[in-house]
Amino acid sequence: MKNEEQRSASFLATAKAVFWSFLGVRRKSDYQQDMASLKPHHVIIAGIIGGVLFVLTVLMVVRLVISTYAH
C-alpha cells in the first residue's frame, strides 16, 4: 500500500520523463526520482503516444521534403 502512495507523479510529469528518455539525456538523480514516483501504465501510454508523434513528425517532414523538391 505504501508503494502506491509514493507513486504520485502526474501524467504530465510522466510525459516529460518519457520525452527526456527519448532524447537520451537524463540525470541519474532524476531517473531515480522517476522510478519512485511514475506509474507504470502512465509510462507505457506516454511512450506509445511519444512514439506515434515521432513517427507522424518524421512522415510530415518526409512529405514536405518530397513535395518541395519533386516539382
C-alpha positions as a Markdown table, in Angstrom:
| # | Residue | x | y | z |
|---|---|---|---|---|
| 1 | Met | 0.0 | 0.0 | 0.0 |
| 2 | Lys | 2.8 | 2.4 | 0.8 |
| 3 | Asn | 4.3 | 1.8 | -2.6 |
| 4 | Glu | 1.2 | 3.0 | -4.3 |
| 5 | Glu | 1.2 | 6.2 | -2.1 |
| 6 | Gln | 4.7 | 7.0 | -3.2 |
| 7 | Arg | 3.8 | 6.8 | -6.9 |
| 8 | Ser | 2.1 | 10.1 | -7.3 |
| 9 | Ala | 3.6 | 11.7 | -10.4 |
| 10 | Ser | 1.1 | 13.3 | -12.8 |
| 11 | Phe | 0.7 | 12.2 | -16.4 |
| 12 | Leu | 2.4 | 15.5 | -17.5 |
| 13 | Ala | 5.4 | 14.6 | -15.3 |
| 14 | Thr | 5.5 | 11.2 | -16.9 |
| 15 | Ala | 5.3 | 12.6 | -20.4 |
| 16 | Lys | 8.2 | 14.9 | -19.6 |
| 17 | Ala | 10.3 | 12.0 | -18.3 |
| 18 | Val | 9.5 | 9.9 | -21.4 |
| 19 | Phe | 10.4 | 12.8 | -23.6 |
| 20 | Trp | 13.8 | 13.2 | -22.0 |
| 21 | Ser | 14.3 | 9.5 | -22.2 |
| 22 | Phe | 13.6 | 9.6 | -25.9 |
| 23 | Leu | 16.4 | 12.2 | -26.2 |
| 24 | Gly | 18.7 | 10.1 | -24.0 |
| 25 | Val | 19.5 | 12.9 | -21.6 |
| 26 | Arg | 18.5 | 12.2 | -18.0 |
| 27 | Arg | 20.4 | 12.8 | -14.8 |
| 28 | Lys | 20.8 | 9.9 | -12.5 |
| 29 | Ser | 19.0 | 11.6 | -9.6 |
| 30 | Asp | 16.0 | 12.5 | -11.9 |
| 31 | Tyr | 15.9 | 8.9 | -13.1 |
| 32 | Gln | 15.9 | 7.6 | -9.6 |
| 33 | Gln | 13.1 | 10.0 | -8.6 |
| 34 | Asp | 11.1 | 8.9 | -11.7 |
| 35 | Met | 11.4 | 5.3 | -10.8 |
| 36 | Ala | 10.0 | 6.1 | -7.3 |
| 37 | Ser | 7.1 | 8.3 | -8.5 |
| 38 | Leu | 6.0 | 7.3 | -12.0 |
| 39 | Lys | 3.0 | 5.0 | -12.6 |
| 40 | Pro | 3.9 | 2.1 | -15.0 |
| 41 | His | 0.7 | 2.4 | -17.0 |
| 42 | His | 1.3 | 6.1 | -17.5 |
| 43 | Val | 4.9 | 5.4 | -18.8 |
| 44 | Ile | 3.5 | 2.9 | -21.3 |
| 45 | Ile | 0.8 | 5.2 | -22.5 |
| 46 | Ala | 3.2 | 8.2 | -22.7 |
| 47 | Gly | 5.7 | 6.0 | -24.6 |
| 48 | Ile | 3.1 | 4.9 | -27.2 |
| 49 | Ile | 1.9 | 8.5 | -27.7 |
| 50 | Gly | 5.5 | 9.7 | -27.9 |
| 51 | Gly | 6.4 | 7.0 | -30.5 |
| 52 | Val | 3.3 | 7.8 | -32.6 |
| 53 | Leu | 4.0 | 11.5 | -32.5 |
| 54 | Phe | 7.6 | 10.8 | -33.5 |
| 55 | Val | 6.6 | 8.7 | -36.5 |
| 56 | Leu | 4.0 | 11.2 | -37.6 |
| 57 | Thr | 6.5 | 14.1 | -37.4 |
| 58 | Val | 9.0 | 12.1 | -39.5 |
| 59 | Leu | 6.3 | 11.3 | -42.1 |
| 60 | Met | 5.3 | 15.0 | -42.3 |
| 61 | Val | 8.9 | 16.1 | -42.7 |
| 62 | Val | 9.5 | 13.5 | -45.5 |
| 63 | Arg | 6.3 | 14.6 | -47.3 |
| 64 | Leu | 7.3 | 18.2 | -47.0 |
| 65 | Val | 10.8 | 17.5 | -48.5 |
| 66 | Ile | 9.4 | 15.3 | -51.3 |
| 67 | Ser | 6.7 | 17.9 | -52.2 |
| 68 | Thr | 9.3 | 20.7 | -52.1 |
| 69 | Tyr | 11.9 | 19.0 | -54.3 |
| 70 | Ala | 9.7 | 17.0 | -56.6 |
| 71 | His | 8.2 | 19.7 | -58.9 |
